Amino acid sequence: MINNLCDMFFQMIMIGLDIDKINDEIIDLIKNYKIGGVVIYRKNYSDMESMVNFINKLKEINSNNIPLFIAIDQENGRVNRFPLEIKRIYNPLRQASSKNMKVINKCNEITANILSMVGVNMNLAPVLDINYDNKVIGNRSYGNNKNEVIKYGLPMIKAMYDKGIISVVKHFPGHGLVMEDSHYLIPNITNVKKMEDDLDVYGEAIKSGCDAIMVGHLKVRGYGNKPATINREIIDKYLINRYNYHGLIITDDLRMNTMKYMYGIRKLIIKSINSGCNIIMIKYKKNDIKKIYSCLYKMINDKKIDINLIINNYNKIVDIKNKYRLSNNINNFYIDIDEVNKEIDKINEKM
């Protein structure tokens, strides 16, 4: 029974593969620990062909019946994970500044097509933070007010869905409201009244059929010192109760500096689960997951963790994977890079 629960639990783990190559421990994590997904980076490949080969290798390793989430941060602009041989699509703020929905839809279409062809099934985008002259978010945002972000940001969700890709919108409840970078500090949202605009954006995303939301490491005034990632009160009040949201709730990377130093990875994982998060994103570190497994096994055995949370999260994850028809099928590589780059040049000229 405990082994089965541990298998279910590891479907909730998504590992950031910020490494040069797939090592034996990564193989072990996918094949034997049965982790639910990975996040890939440009460090993993040098060109489109090696990107496809890298993703196919991950699928081959995953001999389990449940396919992997293969996720990427492809926002376009400065957050760009395509190999350098693919030209960069202009950033979301520049797209929105064109006020041309045909242009924006074409940017999303090109992005979704490439991701689908290489085998990516989850995109950690779009950014739905409102840009309040914030250098951290800046041109990653689609606008300076909620109406712009809703109008120009939400179409990416549908473009991804049409290609069988899960769109993960971020960073709930609104990273644009803070000046600090949550990679290094835990920012505090002090203007809760202003946050209502950001929440309206997420409300519209949920109405439009959003299936996954990333929660940021952001404290909110009036809700104690715990950031939203590990704060049940914030997640329940604003996602579950206000918007009746039933999709996936995903943590931002738990290995961001301040978070890991303040709480420790193992405590963060348990706190995230207890707060209502369904998927735990952690950047890879050697031997880390095996220590977590031992700790988890003991906690389940000692009945210190609610097994119903694990079972419910597992079922939700499997349901989403089935909905998007994820598979371990190998992708046959063919992308006309010259043609794609011509399309990108043509669309960038219109912005």
C-alpha positions in Angstrom: 0.0 0.0 0.0 2.8 2.5 1.0 4.7 1.7 -2.2 1.6 2.4 -4.3 1.1 5.7 -2.5 4.7 6.7 -3.1 4.2 5.9 -6.8 1.1 8.1 -6.8 3.0 10.8 -5.0 5.8 10.9 -7.5 3.3 11.6 -10.3 3.1 15.0 -8.5 6.8 15.7 -9.0 8.1 17.7 -12.0 11.9 17.9 -12.3 13.7 20.8 -13.9 16.4 19.2 -16.1 19.0 22.1 -15.9 21.7 19.6 -16.9 23.8 18.9 -20.0 22.8 15.3 -20.4 20.5 12.6 -19.1 22.4 10.7 -16.3 21.7 7.5 -14.6 19.8 9.2 -11.7 17.5 10.9 -14.1 16.8 7.6 -15.8 16.1 6.1 -12.4 13.8 8.9 -11.5 11.7 8.5 -14.6 11.8 4.7 -14.9 11.7 3.5 -11.3 10.4 6.4 -9.2 7.9 7.2 -12.0 8.0 11.0 -11.7 5.2 12.8 -13.4 7.1 15.2 -15.6 10.2 17.2 -16.5 11.0 20.7 -17.5 13.5 21.0 -20.3 16.0 23.9 -21.0 18.1 25.1 -23.8 21.1 23.5 -22.0 19.6 20.1 -22.9 20.1 20.5 -26.7 22.0 22.5 -29.3 19.6 22.5 -32.3 16.1 21.3 -33.3 17.2 17.8 -34.1 19.0 17.3 -30.8 15.9 18.8 -29.0 13.7 16.2 -30.6 16.2 13.4 -29.8 16.4 14.6 -26.2 12.6 14.5 -25.8 12.3 11.1 -27.6 14.9 9.8 -25.2 12.8 10.9 -22.2 9.8 9.1 -23.7 11.8 5.9 -24.3 13.0 5.9 -20.7 9.4 6.3 -19.4 8.3 2.7 -19.7 5.4 3.4 -17.5 1.8 3.5 -18.7 1.4 7.1 -17.6 3.1 9.5 -20.1 5.4 12.3 -18.8 4.5 16.0 -18.7 7.3 17.4 -21.0 7.2 21.1 -20.1 9.1 24.2 -21.3 9.1 28.0 -20.6 8.4 29.3 -24.1 7.0 32.8 -23.5 8.8 34.3 -26.5 10.9 37.4 -26.2 13.5 37.1 -23.5 12.2 33.9 -22.1 12.9 31.7 -25.1 13.9 28.0 -25.0 14.0 27.3 -28.7 17.4 26.5 -30.2 19.3 29.4 -31.6 18.7 28.3 -35.2 15.0 29.3 -34.7 14.6 33.1 -34.8 13.2 34.8 -31.7 9.6 35.9 -31.8 9.2 39.3 -30.3 8.2 39.6 -26.6 4.5 39.6 -25.4 4.4 43.3 -24.6 5.6 44.2 -28.2 3.0 41.7 -29.6 0.3 43.4 -27.6 1.5 46.9 -28.6 0.7 46.0 -32.2 -3.0 45.8 -31.1 -3.3 43.4 -34.0 -5.0 40.1 -33.0 -4.0 38.5 -36.3 -0.4 39.1 -35.5 -0.8 37.9 -31.9 -2.6 34.7 -33.0 0.0 34.0 -35.6 2.8 34.3 -33.0 0.9 31.8 -30.8 0.2 29.5 -33.8 3.9 29.4 -34.8 4.9 28.7 -31.1 2.3 26.0 -30.6 3.2 24.3 -33.9 6.9 24.1 -33.1 6.3 22.8 -29.6 3.9 20.2 -30.9 6.3 19.0 -33.6 9.2 18.5 -31.2 7.0 16.6 -28.6 6.5 19.2 -25.9 3.1 18.8 -24.2 3.1 21.6 -21.5 4.1 25.2 -21.9 4.7 27.3 -18.8 3.1 30.3 -20.4 1.5 32.8 -20.9 2.5 35.2 -18.3 -0.7 36.8 -17.1 0.9 39.3 -14.7 0.0 42.9 -15.3 3.0 45.1 -16.0 3.0 47.8 -13.4 6.4 49.2 -14.6 8.0 46.1 -13.1 11.5 45.2 -14.3 11.1 41.5 -13.3 8.0 41.0 -15.4 8.3 43.9 -17.8 7.9 42.9 -21.4 7.0 39.4 -20.4 3.6 40.8 -19.7 0.9 41.5 -22.3 -0.1 44.9 -20.9 -0.2 47.6 -18.3 -3.8 46.9 -17.3 -6.1 43.9 -16.8 -8.1 44.5 -20.1 -4.9 44.4 -22.2 -3.6 41.2 -20.5 -7.0 39.5 -20.9 -7.4 40.5 -24.5 -3.9 39.8 -25.7 -2.7 37.1 -23.2 -5.5 34.6 -23.1 -5.4 33.6 -26.8 -2.2 31.7 -26.2 -4.1 29.3 -23.9 -6.4 28.3 -26.8 -3.5 28.1 -29.3 -1.8 25.6 -27.1 -4.9 23.6 -26.4 -5.6 23.3 -30.1 -2.2 21.5 -30.5 -2.7 19.3 -27.5 -0.4 21.4 -25.2 -1.3 22.3 -21.6 -0.9 26.0 -21.0 0.3 26.9 -17.5 -0.6 30.5 -16.8 1.5 32.4 -14.3 2.3 33.8 -11.7 -0.7 33.7 -9.4 -1.8 36.0 -7.6 0.3 38.6 -9.6 4.0 39.0 -9.8 3.7 42.4 -11.5 2.6 43.9 -8.2 6.1 43.5 -6.6 9.5 44.9 -7.5 11.6 42.1 -6.1 12.5 38.9 -8.1 11.1 35.8 -6.4 14.1 33.8 -7.6 16.1 35.6 -4.9 13.6 37.0 -2.4 10.0 36.4 -1.3 8.2 39.5 -2.4 5.3 40.9 -0.5 2.1 42.1 -2.2 1.1 45.1 -0.1 -1.6 46.6 -2.3 -4.4 43.9 -1.9 -7.0 46.3 -3.5 -4.9 46.6 -6.6 -4.4 42.8 -6.7 -8.1 42.5 -7.5 -7.3 43.5 -11.1 -4.7 40.6 -11.3 -7.3 38.2 -9.8 -9.8 39.3 -12.5 -7.3 38.2 -15.2 -7.1 34.8 -13.6 -10.8 34.6 -13.3 -11.2 35.2 -17.0 -8.5 32.6 -17.7 -10.4 30.1 -15.7 -13.7 30.9 -17.5 -11.9 30.5 -20.9 -10.9 26.9 -19.9 -7.5 27.2 -18.4 -6.4 23.8 -17.1 -3.2 24.8 -15.1 -2.1 27.7 -13.0 1.4 28.3 -11.5 1.4 29.8 -8.0 4.3 32.2 -7.3 6.4 32.6 -4.2 4.5 35.8 -3.3 3.4 36.8 0.2 0.1 38.8 0.4 -0.6 41.4 3.1 -3.1 40.1 5.6 -2.3 36.4 5.0 0.7 35.9 7.2 4.4 35.3 6.3 3.8 32.2 4.1 4.0 32.8 0.4 1.1 31.7 -1.8 2.9 28.5 -2.8 2.5 27.1 0.7 -0.5 29.2 1.9 -3.8 27.3 1.9 -5.8 30.4 2.8 -4.7 32.3 -0.4 -5.2 29.3 -2.7 -8.6 28.4 -1.2 -10.0 31.9 -1.0 -9.0 33.1 -4.5 -8.8 30.0 -6.7 -11.1 27.4 -5.2 -13.8 29.4 -3.5 -14.0 32.5 -5.6 -13.5 30.9 -9.0 -14.5 27.3 -8.4 -11.2 26.3 -10.1 -10.7 22.6 -10.6 -7.6 22.5 -12.8 -4.0 21.8 -11.9 -2.3 24.0 -9.4 1.5 24.0 -9.9 4.2 25.5 -7.7 6.9 27.7 -9.1 10.3 26.1 -8.7 10.8 25.2 -5.0 14.6 25.4 -5.4 14.6 29.2 -5.8 17.1 30.5 -3.3 15.1 32.1 -0.5 12.4 29.4 -0.4 14.9 26.5 -0.1 17.0 28.2 2.5 14.0 29.3 4.6 12.1 26.0 4.6 14.2 23.2 3.1 13.0 21.2 0.1 11.4 18.3 2.0 9.3 20.6 4.2 8.4 22.8 1.2 7.0 19.7 -0.7 4.8 18.7 2.2 3.7 22.3 2.8 2.9 22.8 -0.9 0.7 19.7 -1.0 -1.1 20.6 2.2 -1.8 24.0 0.8 -3.6 22.6 -2.3 -0.8 22.4 -4.9 -1.1 19.3 -7.2 2.2 19.4 -9.0 5.5 20.2 -7.3 8.2 21.7 -9.5 11.8 21.2 -8.4 15.1 21.8 -10.3 17.2 18.7 -10.3 19.9 18.2 -7.7 21.9 15.0 -7.3 20.5 12.5 -4.7 17.8 14.9 -3.6 14.8 13.0 -4.7 16.0 9.7 -3.1 16.2 11.5 0.2 12.7 12.9 -0.3 11.4 9.4 -1.1 12.8 8.0 2.1 11.3 10.9 4.1 7.9 10.4 2.3 7.9 6.7 2.9 8.4 7.3 6.6 5.7 10.0 6.8 3.1 7.8 5.1 4.0 4.9 7.3 3.7 7.1 10.4 0.4 8.6 9.1 1.8 12.1 9.1 0.5 12.9 5.6 -3.1 12.8 4.4 -3.1 10.0 1.9 -6.4 11.3 0.4 -4.5 14.4 -0.8 -2.0 12.1 -2.6 -4.8 10.0 -4.2 -6.9 13.0 -5.2 -3.9 14.8 -6.8 -2.8 11.6 -8.6 -6.3 11.2 -10.1 -6.4 14.9 -11.2 -3.0 14.6 -12.9 -4.0 11.4 -14.7 -7.3 13.0 -15.8 -5.5 15.9 -17.3 -3.0 13.7 -19.1 -5.9 11.7 -20.5 -7.8 14.9 -21.6 -4.8 16.1 -23.6 -4.1 12.6 -24.9 -0.5 12.6 -23.8 1.5 9.6 -25.0 5.0 8.1 -25.1 4.9 8.0 -28.9 8.2 9.0 -30.5 8.2 12.1 -32.7 9.7 11.9 -36.2 11.8 15.0 -36.7 11.0 17.2 -39.6 10.8 21.0 -39.3 11.5 23.3 -42.2 13.7 25.7 -40.2 14.1 28.1 -43.1 10.4 28.3 -43.6 9.7 28.8 -39.9 12.2 31.6 -39.8 10.6 33.3 -42.8 7.3 33.2 -41.0 8.9 34.7 -37.8 10.6 37.4 -39.8 7.3 38.2 -41.5 5.3 38.4 -38.3 8.0 40.4 -36.4 7.9 43.0 -39.2 4.3 43.7 -38.4 5.1 44.6 -34.7 
